[in-house]
Amino acid sequence: MNDKKLVFVYNADSGVINIVKDFWHKLVRPSTYQCNLCAQTFSTFGMKKDWKKFINNLDIDAEFLHKDEFEEKYEISDATYPSAYLKNGNAFDLLINQEEMNGVKSLDEMEALIVSKLSSTS
């Protein structure tokens, strides 16, 4: 899909301290973790294999950013997290909003939501 890109944004900041803090939060109190995108697509020790396979099989490039990285790279004033955007050249459109992302209960639901949203933009 030429210059189209799917941009996922986690509801977490980057950096070693945040990664360690997130690791322990997910391990000790997973039900209170603030990033459903992280919760559905990552295990305690890394990206889930099924998710990685799904992303690699999409007909569009994907980028994954923490919210601080996203805010630095793209100037979207009304962004909420977690979310996913469709970047098409200079156009930047919200594909999956925070409410939809937080409503997903499983990896299968996440994948189905992405496929549905992408097919509606074609």
C-alpha positions in Angstrom: 0.0 0.0 0.0 2.7 2.5 -1.1 3.1 5.3 1.4 0.3 4.2 3.8 1.3 3.3 7.3 -0.6 2.0 10.3 0.7 3.8 13.5 -0.1 2.3 16.8 0.3 4.4 19.9 0.7 2.8 23.4 -0.6 4.5 26.5 2.9 4.5 28.0 6.0 6.5 27.8 9.4 5.2 26.4 12.6 4.8 28.4 14.2 2.2 30.6 12.5 3.3 33.9 9.0 3.3 32.3 9.7 -0.2 30.7 10.7 -1.6 34.1 7.7 0.1 35.8 5.3 -1.2 33.1 6.8 -4.7 33.4 6.1 -4.9 37.2 2.7 -3.3 36.8 1.6 -5.9 34.2 3.1 -8.7 36.4 1.6 -7.6 39.8 -1.6 -5.9 38.8 -2.5 -6.6 35.2 -6.2 -5.7 35.6 -5.2 -2.1 36.4 -2.7 -1.6 33.6 -3.6 1.5 31.5 -2.7 0.3 28.1 -5.0 -2.2 26.6 -3.0 -2.3 23.3 0.0 -3.4 25.4 -2.1 -5.8 27.4 -3.6 -7.6 24.4 -0.4 -7.7 22.2 2.4 -8.3 24.7 3.0 -11.0 27.2 5.1 -10.2 30.3 8.3 -11.0 28.3 7.6 -9.5 24.9 5.4 -9.2 21.8 3.0 -12.1 21.4 4.0 -14.4 18.4 0.5 -14.4 17.0 0.4 -10.6 17.0 3.8 -10.3 15.3 2.7 -12.8 12.7 -0.6 -10.9 12.1 1.2 -7.5 11.8 3.8 -9.0 9.4 1.0 -10.4 7.2 -0.8 -7.1 6.8 -0.6 -5.4 3.4 0.5 -2.2 5.1 3.5 -1.1 7.1 3.1 -0.7 10.8 4.8 1.5 13.3 4.6 1.2 17.1 5.3 4.3 19.3 5.0 5.1 22.9 2.9 8.3 23.5 6.0 10.5 24.2 7.6 9.3 20.9 4.3 9.8 19.0 3.9 13.4 20.3 7.5 14.2 19.4 7.3 12.7 15.9 3.7 13.7 14.9 2.0 16.9 15.9 -1.5 15.6 16.7 -3.1 17.9 19.2 -6.1 15.9 20.2 -4.5 12.4 20.5 -5.7 10.0 23.1 -4.1 6.7 24.0 -4.0 3.9 23.2 -5.0 4.4 19.6 -4.1 3.6 16.0 -3.8 6.1 13.1 -3.7 5.6 9.4 -1.0 7.7 7.8 -1.4 8.2 4.1 1.2 10.6 2.7 0.7 13.8 4.7 -2.8 12.8 5.8 -3.1 11.4 9.3 -6.5 9.9 10.3 -7.6 8.3 13.5 -8.4 4.7 12.7 -9.1 3.2 16.1 -9.9 5.5 19.0 -9.2 5.1 22.7 -12.6 3.8 23.5 -12.5 1.1 20.8 -9.0 0.1 21.7 -9.9 -0.2 25.4 -13.0 -2.2 24.5 -11.0 -5.1 23.0 -11.0 -8.2 25.2 -8.6 -10.5 23.3 -6.0 -10.6 20.6 -8.5 -12.1 18.2 -10.8 -9.1 18.8 -7.9 -6.7 18.2 -7.0 -8.3 14.9 -10.6 -8.4 13.8 -11.0 -4.7 14.6 -7.9 -3.8 12.6 -9.0 -5.8 9.6 -12.5 -4.3 9.8 -11.2 -0.7 10.0 -8.6 -1.2 7.3 -11.2 -2.7 4.9 -13.5 0.2 5.5 -10.8 2.7 4.4 -10.0 0.9 1.1 
